[in-house]
């Protein structure tokens, strides 16, 4: 056998072995199948503290093509607008996906807003000091015409909080090495307000209030604090 042929066979064998290893290591066990099924509609209270769902506002549904893409990624989505006795309104959006593999992964709000024609004017990460602990969040300011929307959001993959895309990859890889596929949740809080400092302060108060309203068993899953 010529050296060239031997070399070619060796490369082919290594490629086959790598492919077989990738298949063998591909996670198959979905953690979402182990515990109680997530029901966002039942889990998130319609009234808590000084907040209640504003029934006077119609929910604007995504365009059919956008909804079709969301349905591929998420098992459930929840969108509500809350109002308090001061007349302040908060928009709450939660998306839950039971399969956070590489093919199906949570989409950050930046892309969604930009896809709808918004400009992302500001973007940063910070920590919210809540009654139950510190919550790492991302903050955006999106604008479109006269609409000015400060946004606070966070992502939980499995049982870990993910602030960056790198965090998400590391968390999913750690689960994959155990043969597991984690679930994931994206929580977004936003409001229409030209005063960003005021808006983000109200966001913190709202998030702290909803954390108090949730049972301890569900608080970590939704808010990421105990």
VEXDREN-2710 file (C-alpha; in Angstrom, 1 decimal):
% VEXDREN-2710
k/r/px/py/pz
1/UNK/0.0/0.0/0.0
2/UNK/1.4/3.4/-1.0
3/UNK/2.1/6.0/1.7
4/UNK/-0.4/8.3/0.0
5/UNK/-3.2/5.7/0.2
6/UNK/-2.4/4.9/3.8
7/UNK/-2.6/8.6/4.6
8/UNK/-5.9/8.9/2.9
9/UNK/-7.3/5.9/4.7
10/UNK/-6.1/7.3/8.1
11/UNK/-7.7/10.7/7.5
12/UNK/-11.0/8.9/6.5
13/UNK/-10.8/6.7/9.6
14/UNK/-10.3/9.8/11.9
15/UNK/-13.1/11.6/10.3
16/UNK/-15.4/8.6/10.8
17/UNK/-14.3/8.3/14.4
18/UNK/-14.9/12.0/15.0
19/UNK/-18.4/11.8/13.4
20/UNK/-19.3/8.7/15.5
21/UNK/-18.1/10.4/18.7
22/UNK/-20.2/13.5/17.9
23/UNK/-23.3/11.3/17.5
24/UNK/-22.5/9.4/20.7
25/UNK/-22.0/12.6/22.7
26/UNK/-25.1/14.3/21.3
27/UNK/-27.4/14.8/24.3
28/UNK/-30.8/13.2/24.2
29/UNK/-32.2/13.6/27.7
30/UNK/-34.4/16.7/28.1
31/UNK/-34.5/18.0/31.6
32/UNK/-37.9/19.5/30.9
33/UNK/-39.3/16.0/30.8
34/UNK/-38.3/15.3/34.4
35/UNK/-40.1/17.8/36.5
36/UNK/-43.6/19.4/36.6
37/UNK/-44.7/20.9/33.3
38/UNK/-44.3/24.6/33.0
39/UNK/-47.5/26.6/32.7
40/UNK/-46.7/30.3/32.4
41/UNK/-50.3/31.4/32.3
42/UNK/-51.0/29.7/35.7
43/UNK/-47.5/30.4/37.1
44/UNK/-47.5/34.2/36.7
45/UNK/-50.1/35.9/38.9
46/UNK/-52.4/38.5/37.2
47/UNK/-52.2/40.7/40.2
48/UNK/-49.6/41.2/42.9
49/UNK/-48.5/44.0/45.2
50/UNK/-49.7/47.2/43.6
51/UNK/-49.8/45.7/40.1
52/UNK/-52.6/44.1/38.1
53/UNK/-53.1/43.2/34.5
54/UNK/-54.4/46.1/32.4
55/UNK/-57.4/44.5/30.7
56/UNK/-58.2/47.7/28.8
57/UNK/-55.3/47.1/26.4
58/UNK/-55.4/44.8/23.5
59/UNK/-52.5/42.3/23.1
60/UNK/-50.8/42.9/19.7
61/UNK/-49.8/39.5/18.3
62/UNK/-46.7/39.0/16.2
63/UNK/-46.9/38.7/12.5
64/UNK/-47.6/35.2/11.3
65/UNK/-44.1/34.6/10.0
66/UNK/-42.6/35.9/13.3
67/UNK/-45.0/33.7/15.3
68/UNK/-44.0/30.7/13.3
69/UNK/-40.3/31.2/14.1
70/UNK/-41.2/31.7/17.8
71/UNK/-43.2/28.5/17.8
72/UNK/-40.1/26.6/16.6
73/UNK/-38.0/27.8/19.6
74/UNK/-40.4/28.2/22.4
75/UNK/-43.0/25.8/23.9
76/UNK/-44.8/28.7/25.6
77/UNK/-44.9/32.5/25.5
78/UNK/-46.7/34.9/27.8
79/UNK/-47.3/38.6/27.1
80/UNK/-49.1/40.9/29.5
81/UNK/-49.3/44.6/30.4
82/UNK/-49.6/45.5/34.1
83/UNK/-50.6/48.8/35.6
84/UNK/-50.3/50.2/39.2
85/UNK/-52.4/52.7/41.1
86/UNK/-50.1/55.5/39.9
87/UNK/-51.0/54.7/36.3
88/UNK/-47.5/53.3/35.5
89/UNK/-47.5/50.5/33.0
90/UNK/-45.1/47.6/32.6
91/UNK/-45.0/45.2/29.7
92/UNK/-44.0/41.7/30.7
93/UNK/-43.0/39.1/28.1
94/UNK/-41.8/35.5/29.0
95/UNK/-40.7/32.8/26.6
96/UNK/-40.1/29.3/27.7
97/UNK/-38.3/26.6/25.6
98/UNK/-37.9/23.0/26.8
99/UNK/-35.1/22.3/24.3
100/UNK/-32.0/24.5/24.6
101/UNK/-29.8/22.5/22.2
102/UNK/-27.7/24.3/19.6
103/UNK/-30.4/24.0/17.0
104/UNK/-33.0/25.6/19.3
105/UNK/-31.8/28.4/21.4
106/UNK/-33.3/31.4/23.1
107/UNK/-33.1/34.6/20.9
108/UNK/-32.1/37.8/22.7
109/UNK/-34.5/40.7/22.4
110/UNK/-31.9/42.8/20.5
111/UNK/-32.4/40.9/17.3
112/UNK/-36.2/40.8/17.6
113/UNK/-36.4/44.6/18.1
114/UNK/-34.0/45.3/15.3
115/UNK/-35.9/43.0/13.1
116/UNK/-39.0/45.1/13.7
117/UNK/-37.3/48.3/12.7
118/UNK/-36.1/49.5/16.1
119/UNK/-32.8/51.1/16.8
120/UNK/-30.9/49.9/19.8
121/UNK/-29.6/53.1/21.3
122/UNK/-28.0/51.7/24.5
123/UNK/-27.0/48.3/25.7
124/UNK/-25.4/47.3/29.0
125/UNK/-25.3/44.7/31.8
126/UNK/-25.9/45.3/35.5
127/UNK/-27.1/43.7/38.7
128/UNK/-30.5/44.4/40.3
129/UNK/-30.4/44.3/44.1
130/UNK/-33.6/42.5/44.9
131/UNK/-35.0/41.5/48.3
132/UNK/-34.0/37.9/47.6
133/UNK/-30.6/38.6/46.2
134/UNK/-28.7/40.0/43.2
135/UNK/-30.0/39.4/39.7
136/UNK/-27.7/39.9/36.6
137/UNK/-29.7/41.5/33.8
138/UNK/-29.2/43.1/30.5
139/UNK/-30.6/46.6/29.7
140/UNK/-31.5/48.1/26.4
141/UNK/-33.1/51.3/25.1
142/UNK/-34.9/50.7/21.8
143/UNK/-36.5/53.5/19.8
144/UNK/-38.7/53.7/16.7
145/UNK/-40.1/57.1/15.7
146/UNK/-41.6/58.6/18.8
147/UNK/-41.6/55.3/20.8
148/UNK/-38.8/55.2/23.4
149/UNK/-38.7/51.8/25.2
150/UNK/-36.3/51.0/28.0
151/UNK/-36.0/47.2/28.4
152/UNK/-34.7/44.9/31.2
153/UNK/-34.3/41.2/30.5
154/UNK/-32.5/38.1/31.7
155/UNK/-32.1/34.5/30.6
156/UNK/-31.9/31.3/32.7
157/UNK/-30.7/28.1/31.0
158/UNK/-31.3/25.0/33.1
159/UNK/-30.5/26.1/36.6
160/UNK/-28.0/28.8/35.7
161/UNK/-28.2/32.4/34.7
162/UNK/-26.7/33.4/31.4
163/UNK/-25.8/37.0/30.8
164/UNK/-23.8/36.6/27.6
165/UNK/-23.9/34.3/24.5
166/UNK/-20.7/32.8/25.8
167/UNK/-22.4/32.0/29.1
168/UNK/-25.2/30.2/27.2
169/UNK/-22.7/28.1/25.2
170/UNK/-20.7/27.1/28.3
171/UNK/-23.8/26.2/30.2
172/UNK/-25.3/24.1/27.3
173/UNK/-21.9/22.4/26.8
174/UNK/-21.7/21.4/30.5
175/UNK/-25.1/19.8/30.2
176/UNK/-24.3/18.2/26.9
177/UNK/-21.3/16.5/28.4
178/UNK/-23.7/14.8/30.9
179/UNK/-26.0/13.8/28.0
180/UNK/-28.6/16.4/29.0
181/UNK/-30.5/19.1/27.2
182/UNK/-31.5/22.0/29.5
183/UNK/-34.7/24.1/29.2
184/UNK/-34.5/27.9/29.1
185/UNK/-36.5/30.9/29.9
186/UNK/-36.3/34.5/28.7
187/UNK/-38.0/37.2/30.8
188/UNK/-38.4/40.7/29.4
189/UNK/-39.7/43.8/31.3
190/UNK/-40.2/47.1/29.4
191/UNK/-42.1/50.3/29.4
192/UNK/-42.7/53.4/27.2
193/UNK/-40.8/56.2/28.8
194/UNK/-38.3/58.9/27.7
195/UNK/-36.9/59.0/31.3
196/UNK/-34.6/56.0/31.2
197/UNK/-33.5/56.2/34.9
198/UNK/-37.1/56.4/36.1
199/UNK/-38.1/53.5/33.8
200/UNK/-35.3/51.2/35.0
201/UNK/-36.1/52.1/38.6
202/UNK/-39.8/51.1/38.1
203/UNK/-38.6/47.9/36.4
204/UNK/-36.6/46.9/39.5
205/UNK/-39.6/47.6/41.7
206/UNK/-41.8/45.5/39.4
207/UNK/-39.4/42.6/39.3
208/UNK/-38.9/42.6/43.1
209/UNK/-42.7/42.6/43.5
210/UNK/-43.2/39.6/41.2
211/UNK/-40.4/37.8/42.9
212/UNK/-42.3/38.1/46.2
213/UNK/-45.5/36.9/44.6
214/UNK/-44.0/33.7/43.3
215/UNK/-43.6/30.5/45.4
216/UNK/-40.0/29.7/46.3
217/UNK/-40.1/26.6/44.0
218/UNK/-40.9/28.8/41.0
219/UNK/-39.0/32.0/42.0
220/UNK/-35.6/30.7/40.8
221/UNK/-37.1/29.4/37.5
222/UNK/-38.6/32.7/36.6
223/UNK/-36.6/35.4/38.4
224/UNK/-33.3/33.7/39.0
225/UNK/-33.1/34.4/42.7
226/UNK/-34.0/32.3/45.7
END
